[in-house]
Amino acid sequence: MDNSLIMTGLVNVLSFTNVALVVGGTLLGLFVGAMPGLSATMALALLLPLTFSMDPASGLSMLASLYVGASYGGSIAAILLRTPGTPSAAATVLDGFPLSQQGKAGQALGVSLFASFFGGLLSGLALLTAAPLLGVMVLKFGPVELFAIAVLGITIIGSLSQGSVISGLLSGALGLLLSTVGMDLITGTPRMAFGNINLFSGIEFTVALIGLFSIPQALLLIEKAHGSQKVASRITDRLIPRISELRRLMPNILRSSGIGIVTGLIPGTGGDTASWFAYNEAKRFSRDKSRFGKGELAGVAAPEAANNAVVGGALIPTIALGIPGSSSTAILLGALMVQGILPGPNLLTDYGDVTYTLIWAVIMANIGLLVVGLMFTRMCVAVTRVPDSFVACAIITLCVIGSFAINNSLFDVGLMLGFGLFGYWMQKAGVSPAPMVIGLILGPVMETSFQQSMLIGQGRMGIFLDSPIAVVLLSIAALSILQATPLFGWLRTAIRGRHQAQ
């Protein structure tokens, strides 16, 4: 069964339309990543409405390739401008920009491209290998286990988000609350609609997504639009690295890819965490640590391999449990929801063909990244010079068009702008919008599975303690909250002090 689904996914991706969408998505991701201040998450949110009229295979192929392309594109601005195009490219600045100052911008970008390719390809293959094993495991999941998974997703994302644990959990709880707007899933009674018929069907997930991730980005760009003019370094040297260079860097790339895959498995962590971890390990394993920060190629290869490897790693919990490993994979889940496919372990069983299409799209996107990157990286230098004010106006225009096109409703445009202003406030307050998005996604799953569990247990809350899987998942959820509380930190400090005293 699994083999037939694997082949079905491959055939879906290799159609002419989907190959063209992979190339186009990768190219678009490359340009988005190269623009300082923009992110893959924002681009995915803007393009999500375009997938409404596509079949799942085509929509997922385009979004996955954009995700992969933007992960590499961030290194272009990092190396040429000393400004990370995406947060995950921050570590690349340390050695990438010194290389461009030495006239080796092409060499740095070439190493970044090939490291990104190998990292992404290995993570895609790891995802393809893990999927059949995960498919066997998730057959044991019922409503009780699904509720535990939803609780785990909210607590882990909340506790690992930027800022304090409390703010992260409150953000996730607010997302859960907003997911209840509309008709009750069981009784059909309107809830928190305030008599407005536009809210009877609930808050459109895509509208909230566009507002939370795109409008704040545009407003932040407008804030710094009158700053200094961006002047990028020129690419004057060879872009394709020599075989000897790749052979020397390959152990570093393989190690960093493994770090990226493992980091991606942990929901809430992203490419920025993995890239700094990989950079630190590359420096630790180096014979000459003094070269780092002055233009060391290993300092470019390590973070770039890691942040692209996160893509496949983050999709493993997304596919197996329906818990998005990052805000970008949350949008990929949103694309599935648009197609009427609810997130959760049933992705691998009931929608195996769609799931394997997504996996193959990630692998094909990395192959497309190598080809497109070699052809268009030099052209992307021009993109880094686009004024911030122009980019901000383009983002806001696309936000309005995209949110209106969902239901041809001006109410959705107003709702999107409201979410945008709230997201901007969250950014300023240091609260991550990612847990809120996860709450919006997992809310319907949590509510439905809870009601089904109550029916199974005849209203008995102890039903959640009857399942060993649910007990383990809920225990991990409790620990993820406790380990980040002040009490846990105080205990850890006290234990450390006692050991030092002895």
N, C-alpha and C positions, 0 to 999 in steps of 0.2 A: 504493500500500500504506500509506504513512504517513498519507495523508489519511483513509483508512478507519479506521485505528487511532485517529487524533485524534478522529474523530466517535464511535467506540465508547467511548472514555474519557469524552467529554462526556455521552453518553447514560447511562453507568453512574452518573456523579455526580449527574445531574439526576433520578434516580428519587426518589420521595417519601421512601423510607426513608433514602437517603443524604443528602438535603437536611436531613432532621430530625437526622441524626447530625452533620452539619456545624454546624448551629445549636447543638446540645447540646454538641458538643466545644468549640466556640468559647466558649460560656458557661462551661463548666467550666475551660477554660484561662484565662479572664478572672479567675475567682475564685482559681485556683491562683497565677497571677502576682501577684495583689494581696496574697497572704499573704507577708509577709517571711520569708525563710528557706527557702521552697519554690522549686522550679525546674521548668521544663518537662520536663527529663530525668527527674526523679523521678516526675512525674505520668504521663508516657508509659510508664515502666517498670511502674507500678502498674496501668495500664489495659490493658497488653498481653495479659494472660490473657483479658480480655473478648473479644478478637478471635478466639479459637480457634474459636468456633462461627459466626463471620461469614464471608461470602465476602470475598475480598481487597478488592473495591471498597468495601464498607461499612467494613471494619476500617481501611483506609488513609485513607478520608475522615474518620473520627472522629479518628484520631491526628494527621493533618495539620492539622486545624482546631484541635485542642488545642494543638499546637505554635505555630501562628500566634497564637491567643488569648493564650497565656501570654507571648509576646514583647511584646505591648502591655500586658498586665495588670501587668507589673513596674513600669511607669511610675506606676501608681496609688499604690502605697505610696511610691515615690520622691518623688512630688510632694506627697502629703498627710502623710507621716510622716518624710521625709528618710531613709528606709531603702529601698534598692532591693529590690523584690520579687524580681527576678532579677538575676544578675550583669551582664547586658547593659544594665540600666537605671541603672547607677552614674553615668554621665555626665549623665543626665537630672536627677539631684539638684541639680546645680550651679545651674541656673536655674529648675527646676521648683518646688523648695521655696520660694525667695524669692518667686515669683509667688503661691504659696498664702498666704504670710504677708502679702502685700499685698491679700488678698481676691480674688485672680484664679485660684483653684484650678480653677474650671470652664473658664476660658479656656485654662489650661495643659493640662488634660486633653483639651480639644477639639482643640487643635493637635496634641497627641501622638497622638490617635486618627486624625485625618486624615493626618498624616505617616506613621503606621504603615500605614494603608490604601494610600496611594500607593506607599510603598516595597515593601510585600509584593506589590501588584498588578503593579508593574513587574518585580519579580524573577520572578514567576510567568510573565509573558509572555516574559521573556528565556529562561526554562527551556523554555517551549513552542516558542520559535523555535529554540533550540539542539538540541533533542532529535532532529529529523530528520537534522541534519548529523552528530550524534554516532552515529546509527544506521548511517550509511554507513561511518564510520570504524571502528567496532568489529567490522565484518564481517571485518577483517584479523587479528583476535586469535585465537590458538590456545593450546594448553596452555603453550607456552614463554612467550608474552606474558602469559598469566594469572599465571604464577608471578612474573614481574617486577613485575606490578601489585601482587600481594600483598606482596612485599618492600618496594616503594615505600610502600604504605599504612602498614605497620608503622613504617618509619623516619621518615616525615614526621610521623605522629601522635606518635611518641615524641619526636622532636626539637623539636616545637612545643608540647608539653604543659607545664603549669606545673612549676616546679622545674627541676632539672638535666636535661641530656640523658641522662645515664647512668640516672637513676631512671625517666625516661620510657621508655627502651628496655628496661630491666629489666621494667617493668610490661607492656609489649607482649610481651616474650619469655615472661613468666609466663602471659599469656593464650594464647599459642601452645602452651605446654606443657600447659595445662589442656584445650585443644581436642583433644589426642590421647587423653584418657581415654576408655575404652570399646573397642569392637571396631575392629580395623584395617579400614580402608575397602577394602583389596584382599584380604587373607587371612582376615579374620574372626576373628583371634586377639585375645583380651581383653588390654588394656594398662592398667596402673596402676589396675586395678579392685580390687586387694587382696582378691579372692574375694567381694566384695560384689556381689550380682546387680543391685542398684539402679544401679550404675555401669557395667554392661555396655553400656547404650545411650548412655553418655557423660554429661557434665554438662549438665543442661537449661539452655539459654541464658537463658531467661526467669528461672529461679530465681537465677542469678548476677547478672543485670541488676537484679532487684528488690533483692537484698541489697546490691550495691555502691553503688546510687544512692539507695535509700530509707531503709534502716536508719541509715546515718551521718547523714542529714539529720534524722531523728527524734531521735537521740542528741544532736546539736548543739543542737536546739531545747530539749531537756530541760535541757541545761547552762545555758542562759540564761533558763529559764522564770521564775526568781525576780528577774529584772531589773526595771527601771522599767516602769510601766504605759504602754501605747501610747495616745497621744492624737492622733487624726487631725484635720487641718483640715476644715472644713465646705465643701461646694460651695454657694455662695450666688449665683454669677453665671452668665452665659450659657455653655452647654456647646458649642453649635455656633459655630465661628468665622465671622467675616464674610468675604464674598467678597474684599474688599480685603486682608484679612490673608493669606488663602491665596494671592492673586496675588503679594503681596510676598514670601511665603516659598517660592513654588514653585521658583525657581532653586536655592535652598538644598536643598529636598527632592529635586529631581532629581539634583543633584550627590551628595548623601548616599546616595541610592538606588544610584547607580553605584558608590560606594565600597563599599557593603554587598554588592552582587553580586560584585564583584571579590574582596573579602575572603573571601566565602563559598566562592569557588572553591578557595582554599588550604586543604587539609585540616589540621585542628588549630586553626585560628583560629575565632573565634566572634563572637557579637554584641557581646561586651564590647570586643574589639579594634576592630571596625568602628565602634562608637558613639564611642569616644574619638578615633579617626581622623577621623570625620565632624565631631565637635565642634570639633576643632582646625582643620579646614579652614574650617568656618563662621566661626570667630573670625578666621582669617587673611583671609578675603574680606570681612569686615565693615568698613564705613567707620568705625564707632565701637566699637572693641574694649573700651572701658571699661565698656560696658553688660553684658558677659558676666559671669556670676556674681552679678548683681544682679537678675535677672528678665527676661532677654532671650528672647523667643519663639523666635528662631532657635536658641538654645541648647537648646531642648526639641525642636524639629522635626528638627534634624540627627541626633542620636543615635537618635531613634525611627524615622526613615525608614531609617537604616542597619541597625539591628538586626533590623528586619522584612525588609529586602531580603536579609539573609544567608540566610534560610530557603530561597529559591529558588536562590541562588548555591551553597549547600552541597549542594543536591540534584543539581547538575550532575555533579560527580565521583562522587557516590553512584550515579547512574543510569548514567553512561557507563562507569565503571571498576569499580564495586562498592567504591570506597573512601569510607567515610562522611566527610563534610566536618565533622561535629561529633558529639558524643555523642548528641544527639537524633536525628540522621539515622541513627546506628548502630542505634537502637531501631526506627526505621522499617524498616531492613533486617532487623532481627529479626522484625518482623511478617511480612515476606515469607518468611523462613525457616520461620516457623510454618506457613505455607501450602504448604510444600514447594518454595519457589522459592529457589534458591541465589543469593547476590549475585554480580555480575560483569557483564561486557559483554553476556552473553546476555539480560539484562533487556530490552534494547531490541529484540532480535530474536525470541527465543522467547516472551517475555511482554510484548509490546508493548501489549496491551490493558490489562494491569495497570499498566504504567509510565505510560501516558497518563492512566489514571484517577487516579493519584497526582498528576500534574502539574495536572490540572483541579481536583482536590480542594484544592490549594494556592491556586489562583486563586479558587475559590468560597469558600474559608475566609476570604479577605480581604474579599470582598463581605459575607459573614456577619459578619465582625468589625465592619465599619462599622455595620451594622444593630443587632447585639447590643450593641455598645459604646455607641451612643446611648441604647439602652433601659435598660441595666443598670449603667452606670458609677457613677451616683449610689448605687445599691444596694451596690456593692462597697466603699463606705466602711465599712459595718458589718463586712465581712470582715476589714479591717485591724485590727479590735479583738479578734479571737478570740485567747484566751490560747494561748501557745506550748505549754504542757503538754497542752492539749486536742488541738491539732493533732498533736502527737507521738504521743499515744495512738491517734488515728484512723489515722495513717500505719502504725504497727506492726500494728494490727489488720488493716488492708487488706493489708499485706505477708504476714501469716500466711494469710489467706483466699486471696489470689491465688496464693501458692506451693503451697498444698495443693490448690487446684482444678485445677492443671495435670495431675497424674496421680493425684489423691486419695491422696497419699503423705505420711506424716509425715516420711519421710526427706528429702523435698524441703524441708520446713519447716526441719528442722535444718540442711540444707545452705545454705539461704537465710540463716539467722541466722549461720552460720559466715562466709559471704561478707560479711554486714553488719558483723560485728565486724572482719574484715580490712579492709574498706573504710573503717571508722572510723579504724583505725590508719593507713591510707594518708593519710587527710585530715589527721590530726595530724602525720604525718611530711612533709607537703608533697608527696606523690606523687599524681599524677592517676590515677584509676581508668579514665579514657577509653581509654588505650592497651591496657589489659588487655581491655576489651570489644572493641576492634578486633581484638586477637589472637584472641579467641574466635570472632569472625565470620570472619576471614580464614584461620584455621588450617586448616579443612577444604579451602578453596579452594587454599591453598598446597600442602598435602600431596598432594591429588589431582593438581593440575597438575604438580607435581614428578615424581611417579611416572609420569605419562603422558609427560612430557618425556624421562625416562630411557628409557622404552620406545622412543620415537621415535628418540632418539640412540644406542640400544643401549648405555646406560650411560656415555655420553661426556658429561662436564660441559661440553665446548666447544659443546654444542648451544645454550647460552644466548648464545653470541657469534655464532652464525650468523644470528640475527634482528636486523635494525637497530632495530626497535621495542624489543626486549628490552634491547639494549645501551644505548639512550637512557634507558629507564626505570631500569635498574640503575645507570647513571652518576648520574642525578639522586638516587637513593637514597643512593649513596655520598657525594655532595656534601652532601646534607641532614644527614648525620652529621658530616662533616668541618667544615662551616661553624660548627657549634656546639661543637666541641671546643676545649680550651685552646690547642692548637697553632695552630689557625686564628686565634684571638683574638690570640695572641702575634705571628703574622705580620702581622696587620692593624695592630697597634699599632706594629710595627717599620717597616712601610711608611709609616704616617702620620708617624712621627717623622723618617724620612728626608726626606719631602717638606717638613716644617716646617724642617728644617735647611738645605735648599737655598733 
